[in-house]
């Protein structure tokens, strides 16, 4: 029987086919090949003029094709500039349209002129894998091939479209499947990048949140800061008993007048950093610093029985940082930028009731109010340089929880604005050495308990007497003795 199909339909159905005879002259080819090589001439252009055999690696001949007819053939399309015509004639475009008749013995092709559609084509390294089909009793060979592309990107690089693929060719499905897989991979990659970015942002946010929490805890006690973070309303509270401590630097006004602002800030920063370390050792709260004034409270906002003991221990340590002598500890001293000698401070301590609460919205602060705050401030201002001035209530509270504190009577003292009060000076803690209180190791040249260094006044530059209140009498002389129950050996 005879099966006839129009050449145009056959060319569309198999756009990459080539039919050639035993001499390898092209009889007809698919529309893609025809558009790619418009100068090809029927029965004058050989297969080797436009294609280069890549696989199998055998000479391109009729006999070789028959020998490897069951193998996969791969041809590479030559560039237009690489084409050398088999016959030395003028190259003319081939305009073909007609019918192809497949008989048992021959192939009949009736051409009709057709204006070709031109479309972009990137030649070179363009592979056409396919198989050889022997037809017409071996007079002709039909090479049925497809495009060797597997992705949409390769289609774009070759200026191809899905419609250029043979409808029955599984390459279409392969390309779409690969594109779907690649799209999914790309989507997963973007999701992973987004996830990593979000995790990084979350980690950075957590770090910033931690910094914010730490800053909030610097502004107010941890329990109050936690309540504010949870959005709770923090109401003002009455505290029946607490211990307050004030310090300031002696002759600070003179220092400010004779030093640069940088020197003053450096001095205060050095001093307050040392104070802050001590605050953390004994669980008391730094209320605020105003200029050279440093305020500490014990028993607020978390009530405790030994708030006076804690504050007095801190006061000893504060003095240790400013008074202790010796070359090994000299780097730890806070030096006056004028005299280059250790600065002098006054310390005042008082115990009594206060009201405490959060004040402000934009810059909230935990503040203390009450007459006890004023009295503690007066105890400091009416004190003696390098001495810890303690009121009767503060002394009583301290001895109630710790009998190892040693006080020296100062006697009746005129406290400005409060009248005459009986006050004391804190000398030592017989139970603990200075080194224990400040959590620092003792060197071999230093005394066992450290109180000799604490009360040594020879390290100060003589700058004239500075007195506040009643002068110290002979009964205030420093006792250089070892604590009988000191735990440092």
Secondary structure, 3 states (H helix, E strand, C coil): CCEEEEHHHHHHHCCCCEEEECCCEEEEECHHHHHHCCCCCCCCCEHHHHEEEEECCCCCCHHHHHHCCCCCEEEEECCHHHCCCCCCCCCCCCCCCEEEEECCCCEEEEECCCCCCCCCCCCCCEEEEEEEEEEHHHCEEEEEEEECCCCHHHHHHCCCCHHHCCCCCCHHHHHHHHHHHHHHHHHHHHHHHHHHHHHHHHHHHHHHHHHHHHHHHHHCCHHHHHHHHCCCCCCCEEEEEEEEEEEEECCHHHHHHHCCHHHHHHHHHHHHHHHHHHHHHCCCEEEEEECCEEEEEECCCCCCCCHHHHHHHHHHHHHHHHHCCCCCCHHHCCECCCCCCECCEEEEEEEEEEEEEEECCCCCEEEEECHHHHHHHHHHHCCCCCCEEEEHHHHHHHHHHCCCEEEEEEEEEEECCCEEEEEEEEEEECCCCHHHHHCCCCCCCCCCCCHHHHHCCCCCCCCCCCCCCCCCCHHHCCCCCCCCCCCCC
